[in-house]
Amino acid sequence: MNVSAPRIGFDRFIALDWATAALRVRAGVLPLEAMEASLDAAGLGAAARTKTRTVLNRLWLSPRADLVGYADRGAALFKAHPDAPVTALHWGMAAATYPFFGKVAELIGRLSALQGDCASAEIHRRMSEIYGEREGTYRMTNMVIQSQAAWGAVERAEKGKRVIRLSSTTVGHDDLVLWLIEAALHYADKPLAVSSLHALPVLFPFDLTQPLSYLVSSSAHLVVRAEGTGSRYVALKGCT
């Protein structure tokens, strides 16, 4: 278990442009000063700017030690595949870094699976069951939903009372697909059934259409093992 993982942490709205600027800084294609200027231009107050910067630090600029290599590989994917959906990179890094972000994503993925939408009150209720019924849980859940909406994954309707999942994005690059699966494994903190990988709720905004069984078997960062009567599970290498 990643005992150093922040339990909540994602407590600010993060605009897509801010996250992308931070990723570009990590990839070495944007100076840090340019990212800082974009935050200045947003007109954030001093406290809000500091907290936003803290989230961006964890997300891309200064990830925790066990995710430094993962973040570097995400930045390399960004440079190698300029046509790839940048939201997939932010989503993967956020889910791997912030269990709170991942849980909101998982709940939306599960609750909207049948009809394409869900009540935000149900998301809040379930998050409160996990993280406690306090104002911070409610506010931070809203921050995550608002960020996911800004990233093009969902739409908030009926004055925020309903969350509608938007059309999923096909991820066409095998190495990015594997990187996203790694994010799901970091979030789950346990092996996942190979048969479940095509429809992981935490990755609901993305279509993974590749032959995933073959892909994960060939990954240098994942390991596949058989359990029981033919069931196969994938785990992060070194965490089995």
Secondary structure, DSSP 8 states (H G I E B T S, - for coil): --TTS-SS---S---HHHHHHHHHHHTTSS-HHHHHHHHHHTT--HHHHHHHHHHHIIIIIS--GGGHHHHHHHHHHHHH-TTS-HHHHHHHHHHHH-HHHHHHHHHHHHHTTTTSEEEHHHHHHHHHHHH-SSHHHHHHHHHHHHHHHHTTSEEEETTTTEEEE---EE---HHHHHHHHHHHHHHHTS-EEGGGGGG-GGGTTEE--S-HHHHHHH-SSEEEEEETTTEEEEEETT--
